[in-house]
């Protein structure tokens, strides 16, 4: 648990990062305010490591979104409105993490660390798979029937996208290891939870989102919750 001084310093830093994200047009005003509240909540509920994992996700997400962005827009894979994220995007990617952290704080069980970091691994892997898969996944297929689809289609998957999903999950693993003595089990749980969560995001996108039942933000929220639960169940199944 961080000291009160460290929490106060961290909260100031989070506020500064929110202002920077607003100035850099990575987030709009509501998105920046939501990100500050989310960041402070992560610090106070989970301490340093979940906070750093979400900072990693934020930096990776901004970089992946901006990578060849104009080219993605020109080819119809992205829209210019996607450059600036709003409050819905912040909550879709971060609310599940807060819920799992509350559960960990109440129970003090490693299973909820697995859920927390698996949720982060899901959104990080999904962002990489989506943004970079549009560029490198030349022949994506719809996850439900494996028919060819245009890059950027909801539910489209490709081999490069799947590899980016694994890489995105792997990036989050080191942040969880200082919090548990079950390091190998935790690593495996986060990798499985994150990777399965990304593909569940694609499945929800191909079904519910394409039918207008969910939008991108609620799809992300559902996938991060499910990815967290898969990570927690994997942790238990492996003996954690």
Long-range contacts (C-beta under 8 A, 24 or more apart in sequence): 1-47, 2-43, 2-47, 2-48, 7-43, 7-44, 10-40, 10-43, 10-48, 10-51, 11-40, 11-43, 14-39, 14-40, 14-43, 14-51, 17-55, 17-58, 21-58, 21-62, 24-62, 25-83, 25-84, 26-62, 26-84, 26-85, 27-84, 27-85, 27-86, 27-90, 28-84, 28-85, 28-86, 28-87, 30-86, 30-87, 31-84, 31-85, 31-86, 31-87, 31-89, 31-90, 33-87, 34-87, 34-90, 34-91, 35-90, 35-94, 38-90, 38-91, 38-94, 38-95, 38-98, 41-98, 41-101, 42-94, 42-97, 42-98, 42-101, 45-98, 45-101, 45-102, 45-105, 46-101, 46-104, 46-105, 46-116, 49-175, 49-176, 49-178, 49-179, 50-97, 50-101, 50-116, 50-117, 50-120, 50-175, 52-175, 53-117, 53-120, 53-172, 53-175, 53-176, 54-94, 54-97, 54-120, 56-124, 56-171, 56-172, 56-175, 57-93, 57-120, 57-123, 57-124, 57-127, 57-172, 60-124, 60-127, 60-128, 60-168, 60-171, 61-93, 61-124, 61-127, 61-131, 64-127, 64-128, 64-131, 64-132, 65-127, 65-131, 67-131, 67-132, 67-135, 68-135, 71-135, 72-131, 72-134, 72-135, 72-152, 75-151, 76-150, 76-152, 77-134, 77-150, 77-151, 77-152, 78-134, 78-152, 88-215, 88-217, 89-216, 89-217, 89-220, 91-217, 91-221, 92-216, 92-217, 92-218, 92-219, 92-220, 92-221, 92-224, 93-123, 93-220, 93-221, 93-224, 94-123, 95-221, 95-224, 96-221, 96-224, 96-225, 96-228, 97-224, 97-228, 99-225, 100-228, 110-179, 110-180, 110-182, 110-186, 110-235, 110-240, 111-232, 111-235, 111-236, 111-240, 112-232, 113-176, 113-179, 113-180, 113-186, 114-176, 114-186, 114-189, 114-190, 114-193, 114-231, 114-232, 114-234, 114-235, 114-240, 115-193, 115-228, 115-229, 115-231, 115-232, 116-176, 116-228, 117-172, 117-173, 117-175, 117-176, 117-186, 117-190, 117-193, 117-231, 118-189, 118-190, 118-192, 118-193, 118-194, 118-197, 118-227, 118-228, 118-230, 118-231, 118-232, 118-234, 119-193, 119-197, 119-224, 119-225, 119-227, 119-228, 119-231, 120-172, 120-175, 120-194, 120-224, 121-168, 121-169, 121-171, 121-172, 121-173, 121-190, 121-191, 121-193, 121-194, 121-195, 121-197, 121-227, 121-231, 122-169, 122-193, 122-194, 122-197, 122-198, 122-201, 122-223, 122-224, 122-226, 122-227, 122-228, 123-220, 123-223, 123-224, 124-168, 124-169, 124-171, 124-172, 124-194, 125-164, 125-165, 125-166, 125-167, 125-168, 125-169, 125-194, 125-195, 125-197, 125-198, 126-165, 126-168, 126-197, 126-198, 126-201, 126-220, 126-223, 127-168, 128-164, 128-165, 128-167, 128-168, 129-157, 129-161, 129-162, 129-164, 129-165, 129-168, 129-198, 130-161, 132-160, 132-161, 132-164, 133-157, 133-158, 133-160, 133-161, 133-164, 136-160, 136-161, 136-164, 137-161, 142-206, 143-199, 143-202, 143-203, 143-206, 144-203, 144-206, 144-207, 154-202, 154-205, 154-206, 154-209, 154-210, 154-219, 155-202, 155-203, 155-205, 155-206, 155-207, 155-209, 155-210, 156-202, 156-206, 157-199, 157-202, 162-199, 165-194, 165-195, 165-198, 165-199, 166-191, 166-195, 168-194, 168-198, 169-193, 169-194, 169-195, 169-198, 182-235, 182-240, 185-235, 185-238, 185-239, 185-240, 186-235, 186-240, 188-234, 188-238, 189-231, 189-232, 189-234, 189-235, 189-238, 189-240, 190-231, 192-230, 192-231, 192-234, 193-227, 193-228, 193-229, 193-230, 193-231, 193-232, 193-234, 194-227, 194-231, 196-226, 196-227, 196-230, 197-223, 197-224, 197-226, 197-227, 197-228, 197-230, 197-231, 198-223, 198-227, 200-226, 200-227, 200-230, 201-227
